[in-house]
Amino acid sequence: MEYRQLGRSGLRVSTLTLGTMTFGGEGFFGNLGDTDVTGARRQIDMSLEAGVNLVDTANMYSTGTAEEILGKAVEGRRDDLLISTKVRMPMGSGPNDAGLSRHHVREQAEASLRRLGTDHIDLYHVHTWDGQTPLEETLEALDTLVRSGKVRYLGVSNHTGWQLMKALGVADRHGYQRFVANQIYYSLESRDAEYELVPASVDQGLGILVWSPLAGGLLSGKYRRGQQASNGRHLTEWSEPPVRDEEKLYDTIETVVDIAHSHGSSPAQISLAYLLRKPAVTSLVIGARTDDQLRDNLGAAEIELGDEEYERLDKISAPWLIYPHWHQAATASDRFGTPDRALHG
């Protein structure tokens, strides 16, 4: 297992992170899995043996149950793992039970600490944007949590480029703790993040954590052109991620499968190995319904893609250049810097 520096922080994390969205299985999360405490302990055993040192969860996964299960599963070995969790999504029906107000951030941080059975959160993400709460209020609340010792590092997730840059600007102006991680959706199915979020992360020194790097299982090899998968979340009402170009997706999958055959590995391992070569990518959050799925995903840490294989995948999955990127490609490529090349190559 390789360990990479998380952004400009001094923290080193494994290139694979154990995700816990399958823990609990309450409500619509049952579409993903229903791992109980015994199953969670087993998955953490497997992850630790493989060298994983980060586990990612969120307060809203199964409305707190995932955090509770994780807390019980790491009991007695908390110091062996870093824990990431999140705040923003609704945790009740009240008017203040969602968002990034000082009230909600502080309240949910305390609730997460209780559910996890720990005295600190290693990495605390704002789960998505809140356009109604002043950034100064949110960032001051997060800064207070770090200074109190209840949170070690801060992360951001599911923001646009301008929202991310505005938040970083506010933090810098007031001397608040900065985000060191940016957790985003990024996969061979959709490389939209390369338009703004990957270049911004490179430029601002944020380490990228990737959620759903297999596109909800679409890149696992069980979904093929003209074939019906026997199981998987896309047979349910779960619709993340939305597929906008089915033919391009199947072309990409066929390339992944072909490269996997040449390695004697699984399509999932090739899809994960590809992302680990991308700029600023620190770790991929992998979750699994079964131990076999997790074991297979963990094997991606051993895969090394050749340059030609990487370029094949890069070409078949390349995003369309939207404005102003196509214009800059035609007029400004002679002065591209490192962040620009995260999209343009």
Secondary structure, DSSP 8 states (H G I E B T S, - for coil): --EEE-TTSS-EEESEEEE-TTBS--GGGGGT--B-HHHHHHHHHHHHHHT--EEE--TTGGGGHHHHHHHHHTTT-GGG-EEEEEE-S--SSSTTSSSS-HHHHHHHHHHHHHHHT-S-EEEEEE-S--TTS-HHHHHHHHHHHHHHTSEEEEEEES--HHHHHHHHHHHHHHT---EEEEEEE--SS--GGGTTHHHHHHHHT-EEEEESTTTTTTTSSS--TT---SSSGGGSS---S--S-HHHHHHHHHHHHHHHHHHTS-HHHHHHHHHTTSTTEEEEEE--SSHHHHHHHHGGGG----HHHHHHHHHHT-----TTHHHHHHHTGGG--HHHHHHH-
